[in-house]
Amino acid sequence: MRIFLGVTGASGAAYAGRALRALTRAGCRVGLCASDAGCQVIGHEILELAELPGPVRRDEVLARFLDLYADGADVDVLDPGDFSSRYASGSSGARAALVAPCSMATLAVIAHGTGTNLIHRAAEVMLKERRRLVLVPRETPLSLVQIENMAAVTRAGGIVLPAMPGLYTRPRTVEDMIDFVVARALDHLGVANDLVPRWGQTGEVVA
């Protein structure tokens, strides 16, 4: 299964990392596209390269990100300005797209169809082709503008899945809480996973 993974500048880069790991372990071919702001947040939150705001080297950030989360899998690293990418066309056969974390600016662009980069375009392709699009915003509190943008994406057929971990799985670590959200995202992408116990099941959270 070919899946697009977009990473934008919202806080929560670890959601992208854990999603990348889960997707590659499930055998998916992942197209990874991080915006400049997404790379900056990865550098700050995961790699501890620099305090925000501050420039980071895109190639260095993504190489280290893949070292941490791709487990040696073959991942297609995409430039956000590359509109010749297969993910920019509905005829390419990509089945789903996940944007995690999804900034509110990215959500707004997708909601109104005014895309200017490959992340926006890949999301628009999923909506127009009636395929699976999952957006994972991480923001609080929410303004009415943001709520209405979420409603617009939902009406268009996308799934808005805020980063809201459940506690009924009795998470022991931050990673467990992140995996709760990633598991729900993968469920909606149609990717089998065992990241967390299902309701009614017993057992420990799978790392």
PEGIDA-V301525 format. One record per residue. PHI is phi in degrees with one decimal (none if undefined). Layout:
((PHI) (PHI))
//
This chain:
((none) (-94.8) (-131.5) (-90.8) (-120.3) (-99.2) (-125.4) (-116.3) (-83.5) (-73.2) (-61.2) (120.7) (-59.8) (-63.5) (-61.9) (-65.5) (-62.5) (-66.8) (-67.4) (-59.5) (-61.4) (-65.9) (-67.5) (-68.1) (-66.5) (-82.0) (88.9) (-77.8) (-91.6) (-103.8) (-101.4) (-98.7) (-133.3) (-110.5) (-69.6) (-59.8) (-66.6) (-62.6) (-62.9) (-62.8) (-69.8) (-58.5) (-60.4) (-77.3) (-82.5) (-106.4) (-93.7) (55.1) (-80.7) (-161.5) (-76.0) (-82.2) (-82.4) (177.2) (-71.8) (-133.2) (-82.6) (-57.0) (-65.3) (-66.1) (-59.7) (-70.0) (-63.4) (-70.7) (-60.9) (-66.2) (-59.1) (-76.4) (-121.4) (-86.1) (53.8) (78.7) (-70.9) (-80.8) (-116.2) (-84.0) (-89.7) (-112.9) (-84.4) (-63.5) (-94.2) (-91.9) (-83.6) (-88.5) (-60.3) (-56.7) (-75.5) (-86.5) (-130.3) (-70.3) (-80.6) (-75.3) (90.9) (-61.3) (-95.1) (-160.3) (-139.0) (-127.0) (-115.2) (-149.4) (-76.1) (-111.2) (-68.5) (-67.9) (-65.9) (-64.8) (-57.1) (-64.1) (-63.3) (-64.3) (-62.2) (-110.5) (64.8) (-116.0) (-62.3) (-128.1) (-143.5) (-67.7) (-62.5) (-60.5) (-64.5) (-60.8) (-65.9) (-61.6) (-61.5) (-61.5) (-68.1) (-72.1) (-90.0) (58.8) (-107.3) (-87.9) (-128.6) (-122.4) (-111.6) (-116.1) (-75.3) (-136.8) (-153.7) (-162.7) (-71.7) (-106.2) (-84.3) (-62.5) (-59.4) (-65.7) (-63.6) (-67.7) (-65.7) (-60.8) (-64.0) (-63.9) (-62.8) (-63.5) (-62.5) (-78.2) (111.7) (-82.8) (-108.8) (-98.4) (-123.6) (-60.4) (-74.4) (-123.1) (-64.5) (-84.6) (-110.9) (-70.1) (-83.5) (55.4) (-62.7) (-105.2) (-136.8) (-61.0) (-60.9) (-60.8) (-69.5) (-64.0) (-63.9) (-59.0) (-68.2) (-61.7) (-61.3) (-65.3) (-63.0) (-63.4) (-56.2) (-75.4) (-81.2) (82.9) (-106.9) (-64.2) (-157.6) (-130.1) (-66.4) (-137.0) (-63.5) (-77.7) (-57.6) (94.6) (-94.9) (-112.7) (131.3) (-86.0) (-64.3) (-83.9) (-76.6))
//
